[in-house]
Amino acid sequence: MLYHIIIFAPLIGALIAGLAGTKFGRNIINEKLCMLLTTSFLFTSAILSWVSLVKVGINHEAVDIRVLRWMDVGSLKADWAFKIDTLTAVMLVVVNSVSALVHLYSWGYMSDDDYKPRFFSYLSLFTFFMLMLVTSNNFIQLFFGWEGVGLASYLLIGYYFKKDTANAASIKAFVTNRVGDVGLALGVMTVFLVFGSVNFDIVFSSILENSDRKLSFLSFELDALELIAALLFIGAMGKSAQFILHVWLPDAMEGPTPVSALIHAATMVTAGVFLICRASAIYDAAPITSGFITAIGAFTAFFAASVALVQNDIKRVIAYSTCSQLGYMFFAAGVGAYNAAMFHLFTHAFFKALLFLCAGSVIHAMHHEQDMRKMGGIWKKVPVTYIAMIIGTLAITGIGIPGTKIGFAGFFSKDAIIEAAYSAGAIGASDSATFAFWIGIVAALMTAFYSWRLIFMTFNGNYRGDQEIYAHAHESPLNMLVPLGLLSLGAVMAGVLFYSKFIGNYGDFWNGSLIINNPDHHVKIASENLYAAVEISALNGIEDNKHSGLFGWLFNLVHGYPFWVLLMPLLVSISGFSLAYLMYMRGEGASKHIRNIEDNGGSPLYNFLLNKWYIDEIYEMTIVKWVKKIGDIFWKIGDQKIIDGFGPDGISSAISRISKRLSKLHTGYLYHYAFVMLLGVALIIILVFRTVGS
């Protein structure tokens, strides 16, 4: 019963809120009651989700719950059922906790909106579909939830449907995700072809016996598991906005800011990471695809961070930051550190939702202004938001003391990913791991720079916008500040409280929900990191864990790693902060920097990054333009001229012309009709005599 409440409470809320938006419903349920019910249902689900994490993650009470028989066609059998293990419990906490706080936050942010029941209905509907995805015990149900969140995100991104940009953004997100979903659908079909089942337990338990399975396609012999892994990853690339299929994520900021926090910070965009971790048994047996995931994830982390360096829209900076952090999660999964990937997903939910909601608080205070060039010096107007934004920034930049348990959430999770990449590269477990390690370091430097740039341009220095807006700027109401406080607590404490569970207690906490069949291929990291420590020590000739010389201490092992590996993320974070401070705070600070760019038009590199590496323009020239032309040909020639011209339009127009001519015979005079009748009778008599005569 516990899990039925957790999962179906958001659906009930969505139905009630949706009904309240109809003419019939408005007579029964007013706006306040609708908002109260949906928010209460989500907080109920969130609280019970934490209970489930204790029951499953600590007490190991994993269960499979069958709801009803769903598909039973030949050998294809798929129940509607809930797979409740540690991986599911973690996702339940993430999805429901963030969604509950977003519901509460929306009371203040959407206070002036005319369609609040519809908005809250969409939020709850999205949450339900996300719960369908993470609780699935088979690939068919996962696909159902996967498409459901795609639908809900389309509705939420295009919520302001009277804005052309919002409509375009929702269509872009929907179409881009459908491209990835083709890969996911083909992957699910291939799973059924190879294993004869879509049930997770059956598929994952049959990996070893199908490890040498080959599939013939055209004249090629393809490794079955590599093909499945690659196809599933294409779906994950679309949903989690990895490079090439990332283009929808920044434009999705056209939706209300609570939508950005819910979908693009903590839930939908992490679905791809969840899929990879859920199918860890498959990816562990597919080293080529895993290496590709590592490379794509690392490159996405670098690419998105580089674009975020120069963006001026406060929400777009955070959106590209999300894309970059997802890259970290993917390359962690690529090197086999699935627990580190899930740990970063967990902590990221708190500090990224916090950053988005802080941005929403700023936008609310600044009367919907989002351009940071028109802000500055507003910290006195919104002191609570300012403090919360700094906490989120310290978390995402991974500030902490290496070798200790002192630090913000991102310090524990992001550093665990970087350490895992170093381990995998050092022992030769992954060819792309060393590349990912160094890219992760560079991306951490850029993360610190653009995060503090956002702080300095928005809150510090001199105000650069409309004085009338500044005069009326104010702190957000309590129903918006309470979620900021709770998320700030998570951004501070989530890392230190859960590190020993997610990372240090790998086998016990995850209890088989992250499956590794081949431990020699991937690296499992732990707090003491015994496995990696032994291997790295042997490779580096370290026997007594002590190096002599001026910089020998940098190579001494701490928790199984050379100390410089632990120190490097902190050093680049401090460097990024220092560089941002020098550019945007020293002297005239941001005002001078902005003025110089506007006067000189920016350098080629600046414009290259500002225009997002011209990826959208490349898509426009190579794909979109030609697809539109082909579409016009099919529409104007194939549909209108051929099908309609010879079909309904041709026939209907011919009948219309004939009927108009025949209508002229209807004069209304009786003797005309009598004359026609006589002609008819005469014609019949002639035909009868001709027939009889023959």
C-alpha positions in Angstrom: 0.0 0.0 0.0 2.9 2.3 0.7 4.1 2.3 -2.9 0.6 2.6 -4.3 0.2 5.9 -2.4 3.6 7.2 -3.4 3.0 6.5 -7.1 -0.7 7.2 -7.5 -1.1 10.3 -5.3 0.4 12.6 -8.0 -2.0 11.1 -10.6 -5.0 11.7 -8.4 -3.8 15.3 -7.9 -3.3 15.8 -11.6 -6.9 14.5 -12.4 -8.4 16.7 -9.7 -6.5 19.8 -10.9 -7.3 19.0 -14.5 -11.0 18.7 -13.7 -10.8 22.0 -11.9 -9.8 23.7 -15.1 -13.0 22.7 -16.8 -16.3 24.5 -16.7 -17.9 21.7 -14.7 -14.9 21.5 -12.3 -14.7 25.2 -11.6 -18.1 25.0 -9.9 -16.8 22.4 -7.5 -13.1 23.0 -7.0 -11.7 26.5 -6.7 -8.0 27.4 -7.4 -6.8 27.4 -3.8 -8.3 24.0 -3.1 -6.8 22.6 -6.3 -3.3 23.9 -5.4 -3.7 22.7 -1.8 -4.7 19.2 -2.8 -2.0 18.7 -5.5 0.7 20.1 -3.2 -0.5 17.9 -0.2 -0.5 14.8 -2.4 3.1 15.5 -3.5 4.4 16.1 0.0 2.7 12.9 1.1 4.5 11.0 -1.7 7.8 12.8 -0.8 7.7 11.9 2.9 6.8 8.3 2.1 9.6 8.1 -0.5 12.1 8.9 2.3 10.5 6.1 4.3 10.9 3.8 1.4 14.6 4.7 1.1 15.1 3.6 4.7 13.2 0.4 4.2 14.9 -0.6 1.0 18.4 1.0 1.1 19.1 0.3 4.8 16.7 -2.5 5.8 16.9 -4.2 2.4 13.2 -4.7 2.0 13.2 -4.8 -1.8 10.0 -5.9 -3.4 8.3 -6.5 -6.7 4.6 -5.4 -6.8 2.3 -6.6 -9.6 -0.5 -4.1 -10.2 -2.3 -5.8 -13.1 -1.8 -7.8 -16.2 -0.9 -5.5 -19.1 0.5 -7.2 -22.2 0.4 -10.9 -23.0 0.8 -11.5 -26.7 2.5 -14.7 -27.7 5.8 -14.7 -25.8 5.7 -11.0 -25.1 4.6 -10.6 -21.6 4.8 -7.3 -19.6 2.9 -6.7 -16.4 2.2 -3.3 -15.0 4.4 -3.8 -11.9 6.7 -1.9 -9.6 10.3 -2.9 -9.1 11.2 -1.4 -5.7 15.0 -1.7 -5.0 17.6 0.8 -3.8 17.9 2.4 -7.3 14.2 2.9 -7.4 14.0 4.2 -3.9 16.7 6.8 -4.6 14.8 8.0 -7.7 11.5 8.2 -5.7 13.2 10.5 -3.2 14.7 12.7 -5.9 11.5 13.0 -8.0 9.0 13.4 -5.3 11.0 15.7 -3.0 11.9 18.1 -5.8 8.4 18.0 -7.2 6.8 18.7 -3.8 9.0 21.7 -3.3 8.3 23.0 -6.8 4.6 22.7 -6.2 4.9 24.8 -3.0 7.2 27.3 -4.7 4.7 27.7 -7.6 2.2 29.1 -5.1 4.2 32.3 -5.1 5.8 32.3 -8.5 2.6 31.6 -10.4 0.4 33.8 -8.2 -0.5 36.1 -11.1 -1.2 33.3 -13.6 -4.8 32.8 -14.8 -4.6 29.1 -15.4 -3.2 27.7 -12.1 -5.2 24.5 -12.1 -3.9 23.6 -15.5 -0.3 24.3 -14.4 -0.5 22.3 -11.2 -2.2 19.5 -13.2 0.7 19.4 -15.6 3.2 19.3 -12.8 1.5 16.4 -11.1 1.0 14.5 -14.3 4.7 14.9 -15.1 5.6 13.5 -11.7 3.3 10.5 -12.2 4.9 9.6 -15.5 8.3 10.0 -14.0 7.4 7.6 -11.2 6.1 5.2 -13.9 9.5 5.3 -15.5 11.6 4.8 -12.3 9.5 2.1 -10.8 9.2 0.0 -14.0 10.2 -3.7 -13.8 10.3 -4.1 -17.6 11.3 -2.2 -20.7 7.8 -1.7 -21.9 6.6 0.1 -18.8 9.8 2.1 -18.8 9.0 3.2 -22.4 5.5 4.1 -21.3 6.8 6.4 -18.6 9.6 7.7 -20.9 7.0 8.8 -23.5 4.7 10.1 -20.8 7.3 12.5 -19.4 8.0 13.6 -23.0 4.3 14.5 -23.4 4.2 16.3 -20.0 7.4 18.2 -20.7 5.9 19.4 -24.0 2.9 20.7 -22.2 4.9 22.4 -19.5 7.6 24.0 -21.8 4.8 25.4 -24.0 2.7 26.4 -21.1 2.7 30.0 -22.2 1.1 28.9 -25.4 0.4 32.5 -26.6 4.2 33.1 -27.0 5.6 31.9 -30.3 9.0 31.2 -28.7 7.4 28.9 -26.1 5.5 27.0 -28.8 8.7 26.6 -30.9 10.7 25.5 -27.8 8.1 22.8 -26.9 8.0 21.5 -30.4 11.8 21.5 -30.6 12.0 19.5 -27.3 9.4 17.1 -28.4 10.9 16.4 -31.9 14.5 16.1 -30.6 13.4 13.7 -27.9 11.5 11.6 -30.5 14.8 11.2 -32.4 16.4 9.7 -29.4 13.3 7.7 -28.6 13.6 5.9 -32.0 16.9 4.5 -30.7 15.2 3.5 -27.4 12.3 1.8 -29.1 14.7 -0.2 -31.4 16.8 -1.1 -28.3 13.7 -2.5 -26.5 12.8 -4.5 -29.7 16.3 -5.9 -29.9 16.2 -6.8 -26.2 13.1 -8.9 -26.9 14.7 -10.4 -30.0 17.8 -11.5 -28.1 16.4 -12.5 -24.7 12.8 -13.3 -25.5 11.6 -11.1 -22.7 11.4 -7.5 -21.6 11.5 -8.2 -17.9 14.5 -6.7 -16.2 15.3 -9.6 -13.9 15.0 -12.1 -16.8 17.1 -10.0 -19.2 19.9 -9.1 -16.7 20.2 -12.7 -15.4 20.7 -13.9 -19.0 23.6 -11.5 -19.9 26.4 -14.0 -19.5 24.9 -16.7 -21.6 24.2 -14.3 -24.4 27.6 -12.5 -24.2 28.7 -14.0 -27.5 25.4 -13.6 -29.3 25.7 -12.1 -32.8 23.0 -10.5 -34.9 23.1 -10.2 -38.7 22.1 -6.9 -40.3 22.6 -6.5 -44.0 26.1 -7.9 -44.5 27.3 -7.1 -41.0 27.7 -9.3 -37.9 26.9 -7.2 -34.9 27.5 -8.0 -31.2 24.0 -8.2 -29.8 24.8 -6.7 -26.4 26.9 -3.8 -27.9 24.0 -3.1 -30.3 21.4 -3.1 -27.4 23.6 -0.9 -25.3 24.2 1.6 -28.2 20.5 1.8 -29.1 19.4 2.4 -25.5 22.1 5.0 -25.1 20.7 6.9 -28.1 17.4 7.2 -26.2 19.4 8.4 -23.1 21.2 11.0 -25.1 18.0 12.6 -26.2 16.3 12.6 -22.8 19.5 13.7 -20.9 20.6 16.3 -23.5 23.9 14.9 -24.4 26.0 16.4 -27.2 24.2 16.3 -30.7 20.8 15.9 -29.0 21.3 18.6 -26.4 19.8 21.4 -28.5 16.3 21.3 -26.9 17.4 21.9 -23.3 18.4 25.6 -23.4 15.3 26.6 -25.4 13.2 24.7 -22.9 13.8 27.7 -20.5 10.8 29.3 -22.2 8.7 27.4 -19.7 8.0 28.9 -16.3 11.0 28.7 -13.9 9.4 26.0 -11.6 9.2 23.9 -14.8 13.0 24.4 -15.3 13.7 23.3 -11.7 11.4 20.2 -12.0 12.2 18.9 -15.4 15.6 20.2 -16.4 17.4 20.1 -13.0 16.4 17.0 -11.2 14.0 14.7 -12.9 13.4 14.2 -16.6 16.9 15.0 -17.7 18.3 12.4 -15.3 16.1 9.7 -16.9 18.9 8.8 -19.3 21.4 8.3 -16.4 18.8 6.2 -14.6 18.4 4.0 -17.7 22.1 3.4 -18.0 22.4 2.5 -14.3 19.3 0.3 -14.4 20.8 -1.6 -17.4 24.3 -1.7 -15.8 24.5 -5.4 -16.4 24.2 -4.8 -20.2 26.7 -2.0 -20.2 29.2 -3.9 -18.1 29.2 -6.5 -20.9 29.5 -3.8 -23.7 32.9 -2.2 -23.2 32.9 -0.5 -26.7 29.6 1.3 -26.0 30.7 2.1 -22.4 33.9 3.7 -23.8 31.7 5.7 -26.2 29.5 6.8 -23.4 32.6 8.0 -21.4 33.8 10.0 -24.3 30.4 11.6 -25.1 29.8 12.4 -21.5 33.2 14.0 -21.0 32.8 16.0 -24.2 29.3 17.2 -23.2 30.6 18.3 -19.8 33.3 20.4 -21.6 31.0 21.7 -24.4 28.1 22.8 -22.2 30.4 24.4 -19.7 32.2 26.4 -22.4 28.9 27.8 -23.7 27.8 28.7 -20.2 30.8 30.9 -19.8 29.3 33.7 -21.9 25.5 33.4 -21.7 23.7 36.4 -20.3 20.2 34.9 -19.6 20.4 33.7 -16.0 18.3 30.6 -16.7 20.3 29.6 -19.8 23.5 29.7 -17.7 22.0 27.2 -15.3 20.5 25.2 -18.2 23.9 24.7 -19.8 25.3 23.9 -16.4 22.7 21.1 -16.1 23.9 19.8 -19.5 27.5 19.8 -18.3 26.7 18.1 -15.0 24.8 15.4 -16.8 28.0 14.8 -18.8 29.8 14.1 -15.6 27.1 11.5 -14.7 27.4 9.8 -18.0 31.2 9.5 -18.1 31.0 8.1 -14.5 28.6 5.4 -15.7 30.9 4.9 -18.8 33.8 3.9 -16.6 31.6 1.7 -14.5 31.2 3.9 -11.4 27.4 3.6 -11.5 27.2 4.4 -7.8 29.1 7.7 -8.3 26.8 8.6 -11.2 23.8 8.0 -9.0 25.4 9.9 -6.1 25.9 12.9 -8.3 22.4 12.6 -9.7 21.1 12.6 -6.1 23.2 15.6 -4.9 22.7 17.5 -8.1 18.9 17.4 -7.6 19.3 19.5 -4.5 21.7 22.1 -5.6 20.6 22.5 -9.2 16.9 22.8 -8.2 18.1 25.3 -5.7 19.9 27.3 -8.3 16.9 27.3 -10.7 14.5 28.3 -7.9 16.9 31.1 -6.8 17.0 32.3 -10.4 13.2 32.3 -10.4 13.2 34.3 -7.2 15.5 36.9 -8.9 13.2 37.0 -12.0 10.2 37.4 -9.7 11.9 40.3 -7.9 13.0 41.9 -11.1 9.6 41.8 -12.8 10.5 39.0 -15.1 13.8 40.4 -16.2 16.3 37.5 -17.1 19.2 39.4 -18.6 22.1 39.5 -16.2 23.5 42.5 -18.0 20.5 44.5 -16.7 21.0 43.4 -13.1 23.7 43.9 -10.5 23.8 45.1 -6.9 20.5 43.5 -6.0 21.6 41.5 -3.0 20.3 44.0 -0.6 16.8 43.6 -2.1 16.9 39.8 -2.0 19.3 38.8 0.8 17.8 35.3 1.4 17.9 34.5 -2.3 21.5 35.7 -2.4 22.6 33.5 0.4 20.8 30.5 -1.0 22.3 31.1 -4.5 25.8 31.2 -2.9 25.1 27.9 -1.1 24.1 26.4 -4.4 27.2 27.8 -6.1 29.5 26.4 -3.4 27.8 23.0 -3.9 28.0 22.9 -7.7 31.6 24.0 -7.7 32.5 21.3 -5.2 34.0 23.2 -2.4 35.4 21.1 0.4 38.6 20.0 2.1 40.3 17.0 0.2 40.8 13.9 2.2 38.1 14.9 4.8 34.4 14.7 5.2 34.0 18.5 5.2 32.4 20.0 2.1 29.3 20.8 0.2 27.3 18.2 -1.7 29.0 18.5 -5.0 32.4 18.1 -3.4 31.6 14.5 -2.5 29.8 13.4 -5.6 31.7 15.2 -8.4 35.0 14.4 -6.9 34.0 10.8 -6.6 33.4 10.8 -10.4 36.7 12.4 -11.1 38.5 9.9 -8.9 36.7 7.0 -10.5 37.8 8.3 -14.0 41.4 8.5 -12.7 41.2 5.0 -11.3 39.8 3.5 -14.5 42.5 5.2 -16.5 45.3 4.3 -14.2 44.5 0.5 -14.2 43.7 0.5 -17.9 40.0 -0.4 -17.4 38.8 2.2 -19.9 40.7 3.7 -22.9 38.7 7.0 -22.6 38.8 7.3 -18.8 42.0 9.4 -18.7 40.5 11.7 -21.3 37.4 12.0 -19.1 39.5 12.7 -16.0 41.3 15.7 -17.5 38.1 17.0 -19.3 36.4 16.7 -15.9 39.1 18.9 -14.3 38.8 21.5 -17.1 35.0 21.5 -16.9 35.3 22.0 -13.1 37.4 25.1 -13.8 34.8 26.5 -16.2 32.0 25.6 -13.8 33.5 27.7 -11.1 34.0 30.6 -13.4 30.5 30.8 -14.9 28.8 30.1 -11.5 30.6 32.9 -9.8 30.2 35.1 -12.9 26.4 34.6 -12.4 26.7 35.6 -8.8 28.7 38.7 -9.4 26.7 39.9 -12.4 23.4 39.4 -10.7 23.9 40.3 -7.1 27.1 42.4 -6.8 28.5 45.6 -8.3 26.4 48.4 -9.5 22.9 48.1 -10.8 22.7 48.4 -14.6 19.0 48.1 -15.4 15.8 50.2 -15.2 15.8 52.1 -11.9 12.0 51.8 -11.7 12.4 48.0 -11.6 15.1 48.2 -9.0 13.0 50.5 -6.8 10.2 47.9 -6.7 12.4 44.9 -6.4 11.6 42.8 -3.3 12.3 39.4 -1.6 10.1 36.5 -2.6 7.2 35.4 -0.4 7.5 32.7 2.3 6.1 30.0 0.1 9.0 30.5 -2.3 11.6 30.9 0.4 10.8 27.7 2.3 11.7 25.5 -0.7 15.0 27.5 -1.0 15.8 26.8 2.6 15.1 23.1 2.4 17.1 22.7 -0.8 19.9 24.7 0.7 20.0 22.2 3.5 20.2 19.4 1.0 23.0 21.2 -0.9 25.0 21.4 2.3 24.3 18.1 3.9 23.4 15.5 1.2 27.0 14.8 0.3 28.4 14.1 3.8 25.3 12.3 5.0 25.0 9.9 2.1 28.6 9.4 0.9 29.2 6.4 3.0 26.0 4.8 1.7 26.3 5.6 -2.0 30.0 5.2 -2.3 31.6 3.6 0.7 29.0 0.9 1.3 28.7 -0.1 -2.4 27.5 -3.8 -2.2 25.4 -3.4 1.0 23.5 -0.3 0.1 22.8 -1.0 -3.5 22.1 -4.6 -2.8 22.3 -5.8 -6.4 20.3 -2.9 -7.9 23.5 -1.9 -9.7 24.6 -5.1 -11.4 28.2 -5.7 -12.4 29.0 -9.1 -13.9 32.6 -8.4 -14.8 34.3 -6.5 -12.0 37.7 -6.7 -13.8 36.4 -4.5 -16.6 35.0 -1.6 -14.6 36.1 0.1 -11.4 34.0 0.0 -8.2 35.1 2.8 -5.9 34.6 2.8 -2.2 35.5 5.1 0.7 38.7 3.1 1.4 39.0 2.2 -2.2 41.0 -0.9 -1.5 40.8 -2.3 -5.1 41.8 0.9 -6.8 44.4 1.7 -4.1 46.3 -1.6 -4.6 46.2 -1.3 -8.4 47.3 2.4 -8.5 50.0 1.9 -5.9 51.4 -1.0 -8.0 51.4 1.1 -11.2 53.1 4.0 -9.6 55.6 2.1 -7.6 54.2 3.2 -4.3 54.7 0.7 -1.6 55.0 2.7 1.6 52.6 5.5 0.6 55.4 8.1 1.1 57.3 10.2 -1.4 60.3 12.3 -0.7 61.2 15.6 -2.2 59.7 19.1 -2.3 56.5 18.0 -3.9 56.5 14.4 -2.8 53.5 14.9 -0.6 51.4 15.5 -3.8 51.9 11.8 -4.7 51.2 10.3 -1.3 48.1 8.2 -1.3 45.0 9.5 0.5 42.1 7.1 0.4 43.9 5.2 -2.3 44.6 8.2 -4.6 47.7 10.4 -5.1 46.9 13.5 -3.1 47.1 15.7 -6.2 44.1 13.9 -7.7 42.0 14.9 -4.7 43.5 18.4 -4.6 43.1 19.3 -8.3 39.3 19.9 -8.3 39.6 22.3 -5.4 42.4 24.2 -7.0 40.6 24.7 -10.3 37.4 25.7 -8.4 39.4 28.4 -6.5 41.0 29.5 -9.8 37.7 29.8 -11.5 36.4 31.9 -8.6 39.5 34.1 -8.7 39.3 34.7 -12.4 35.6 35.6 -12.2 36.3 38.0 -9.4 39.0 39.7 -11.3 36.9 40.2 -14.4 33.5 41.1 -12.9 34.3 42.7 -9.5 37.6 44.4 -9.7 37.4 48.1 -10.6 34.2 48.8 -12.6 33.7 45.1 -12.8 30.9 43.7 -14.9 29.9 47.1 -16.2 33.2 47.7 -17.9 33.4 44.2 -19.2 29.9 44.4 -20.7 30.6 47.8 -22.2 33.8 46.6 -23.9 32.0 43.6 -25.4 29.2 45.8 -26.7 31.5 48.4 -28.1 33.8 45.9 -29.9 31.3 43.2 -30.8 33.2 40.5 -28.9 36.1 38.4 -30.0 35.7 35.5 -32.4 36.0 33.0 -29.6 33.5 34.9 -27.5 31.0 35.0 -30.4 31.6 31.3 -31.1 30.7 30.4 -27.5 27.9 32.9 -27.3 26.3 31.3 -30.4 26.7 27.8 -28.8 29.3 26.6 -31.2 26.8 27.4 -34.0 25.3 23.9 -33.5 21.8 25.2 -34.2 22.9 27.0 -37.3 24.6 23.8 -38.6 21.4 21.8 -37.9 19.4 24.5 -39.8 21.7 24.3 -42.8 22.2 20.6 -43.0 18.9 19.1 -41.7 16.1 21.5 -40.9 16.2 23.4 -44.2 16.2 20.3 -46.3 13.6 18.6 -44.2 11.4 21.6 -44.7 12.0 21.6 -48.4 11.2 17.9 -48.6 8.1 18.5 -46.5 7.0 21.3 -48.8 7.3 19.0 -51.8 5.2 16.3 -50.2 2.7 18.8 -49.0 2.3 21.1 -52.0 2.9 18.6 -54.8 2.2 15.2 -53.3 -0.7 16.1 -51.1 -2.3 19.2 -52.6 -1.8 18.7 -56.3 -1.7 14.9 -56.7 -3.7 13.4 -53.9 -6.2 16.3 -53.3 -6.1 17.4 -57.0 -7.0 13.9 -58.4 -8.8 12.8 -55.3 -11.3 14.7 -53.2 -10.7 18.1 -54.8 -10.9 16.8 -58.3 -14.0 14.6 -57.8 -15.8 17.1 -55.6 -15.1 20.0 -58.1 -16.3 17.9 -61.0 -19.5 16.9 -59.2 -19.9 20.5 -58.2 -19.7 21.7 -61.9 -22.1 18.9 -63.1 -24.6 19.7 -60.3 -24.6 23.4 -61.2 -25.4 22.6 -64.8 -28.1 20.1 -63.9 -29.6 22.5 -61.5 -30.4 24.8 -64.4 -32.9 22.1 -65.6 -35.0 22.7 -62.4 -37.1 25.7 -63.7 -40.1 25.2 -61.4 -42.6 25.1 -64.2 -45.0 22.1 -64.2 -45.2 21.8 -68.0 -41.3 21.6 -68.2 -41.3 18.6 -65.7 -44.3 17.0 -67.6 -42.4 17.4 -70.9 -39.3 15.7 -69.4 -41.4 12.9 -68.0 -43.0 12.3 -71.4 -39.5 12.2 -72.9 -38.5 9.6 -70.3 -41.6 7.5 -70.9 -40.9 7.6 -74.7 -37.3 6.6 -74.1 -38.4 3.6 -72.0 -41.0 2.5 -74.6 -38.3 2.7 -77.3 -35.9 0.6 -75.2 -38.6 -2.0 -74.4 -39.6 -2.4 -78.1 -35.9 -2.7 -79.1 -35.3 -5.3 -76.5 -38.5 -7.3 -77.4 -37.7 -7.0 -81.1 -34.3 -8.4 -80.7 
